[in-house]
Amino acid sequence: MSEEKKIPYKIYLEESEMPKEWYNVRADMKNKPAPLLNPGTLKPMTFEELRGVFCDELAKQELDDTTPYIEIPQEIRDFYKMYRPSPLVRAYCLEKALDTPAKIYYKFEGNNTSGSHKLNSAIAQAYYAKKQGLKGVTTETGAGQWGTALSMACAYLGLDCEVYMVKCSYEQKPFRREVMRTYGANVTPSPSDKTQVGRRIREEFPGTSGSLGCAISEAVEAAASKDGYRYVLGSVLSQVLLHQSVIGLEAKAALDKYNIKPDMIIGCAGGGSNLGGLISPFAGEMLRGEADYRIIAVEPASCPSLTRGRYAYDFCDTGMVCPLAKMYTLGSSFIPSANHAGGLRYHGMSSVVSQLYEDKMIEAVSVEQTAVFAAAEQFARVEGILPAPESSHAIRVAIDEAMKCKETGEEKTIVFGLTGTGYFDMVAYEKYNNGEMSDYVPTDAELEKGFAGLPKV
Ligand SMILES: *Cc1c(COP(=O)(O)O)cnc(C)c1O
């Protein structure tokens, strides 16, 4: 038997091998991500200012650029045990189908009811809110994965959960909405008339079907106007990347068990949280000069914040109530075309991922959605898992890289993040199967409109 065959189809970790601390990649970054700015004063947000929005412990984590390891509280580790460790799967069947010498692994985060990695941060954010004695949290959700994850976490801890759901998703994805309500969340289509900013946006853009940026503004206002509530966000923030480092830490531990050194690590990038979490320990090694990897962020060609965006301070939301973040952005007024990967439709990118990209530690590519769905189906048919459209962006590039290996005969080791399952995305699959899916790539002129709205900082 060759060395090769000793690697099991799934590499699991024992409970005792699961991470006990999150890894904060910012601690090893020489060029730290730029601080969040107060939108009024344009000065860096202080702890006192941030704790009005986030609960105290999360405000602390958001500002912490220096502590490399932060303990995962026992209660969160206990919750993680319900669905973690997630398997690192050797994609033997895909390799065979592609007839590639490349070795492909994927870290599968879809093995929980919310169907994505978002539960990793949802439980952490809900836990700290509960510990602080808060009544509840508010948030936005686009495609619904984050709202679902958060409602599960809140139900577990007995916290109230208010979700502002982008109106078009609220209408197009009634099942996601019902899952959230089943877990006890209160779901409102956004823009709504429950908030000032919602009413303002409805007046300005009658008939709008909403956007993530707009739902964020509503959720922030809702939290600020009620006692005992805080706002929570499922991506983009440094605290979310910190929680998601559990993905990378587990993946690294599983690879180390079998002495596997990846050449490439690939992840889809919407706000950057799963990618940031997956790559954190590997990027840490690169930053400390201990190893070298190719890290590839994959984004939709319809919302290309890294590949075609500007690196600038921008608003995180449409209503301009949130702190400013320096990030690769298309401008907070940019509304991407109706791409089916809802989780990748955010206009900006995590400050941590943006800085790593600016420092050329990671590469980025954009892919068009029909090519993404072709990869999704190819993958589903051989590996069994029905992937989320978002995750399929990473599959597309993993397959492309594996095919390059076939040409060159190189036995590269590829690890990619399979962030979730696509059961709630069957309308998109239907479009693809019917040959009705189109690719929309914004023109430079369209992007200029978004850039024109960038704040002058
Ligand atoms: C939300 C989501 C993403 C994108 O979010 P990131 O913060 O960029 O990770 C990717 N895949 C799935 C399945 C999602 O739900």
The ligand as an SDF file (V2000), in Angstrom:
LIG
                    3D

 15 15  0  0  0  0  0  0  0  0999 V2000
  -22.1350   33.6650    4.3970 C   0  0  0  0  0  0  0  0  0  0  0  0
  -21.5410   32.5770    3.6390 C   0  0  0  0  0  0  0  0  0  0  0  0
  -20.3460   32.7450    2.9260 C   0  0  0  0  0  0  0  0  0  0  0  0
  -19.6190   34.0440    2.8140 C   0  0  0  0  0  0  0  0  0  0  0  0
  -19.2970   34.7160    3.9740 O   0  0  0  0  0  0  0  0  0  0  0  0
  -17.8160   34.9770    4.4410 P   0  0  0  0  0  0  0  0  0  0  0  0
  -17.9270   35.8930    5.5830 O   0  0  0  0  0  0  0  0  0  0  0  0
  -17.0770   35.5860    3.2830 O   0  0  0  0  0  0  0  0  0  0  0  0
  -17.2590   33.6790    4.8120 O   0  0  0  0  0  0  0  0  0  0  0  0
  -19.8110   31.6540    2.2790 C   0  0  0  0  0  0  0  0  0  0  0  0
  -20.4370   30.4660    2.2810 N   0  0  0  0  0  0  0  0  0  0  0  0
  -21.5910   30.2760    2.9410 C   0  0  0  0  0  0  0  0  0  0  0  0
  -22.2240   28.9340    2.8780 C   0  0  0  0  0  0  0  0  0  0  0  0
  -22.1770   31.3230    3.6380 C   0  0  0  0  0  0  0  0  0  0  0  0
  -23.3210   31.1230    4.2880 O   0  0  0  0  0  0  0  0  0  0  0  0
  1  2  1  0
  2  3  1  0
  2 14  2  0
  3  4  1  0
  3 10  2  0
  4  5  1  0
  5  6  1  0
  6  7  2  0
  6  8  1  0
  6  9  1  0
 10 11  1  0
 11 12  2  0
 12 13  1  0
 12 14  1  0
 14 15  1  0
M  END
$$$$
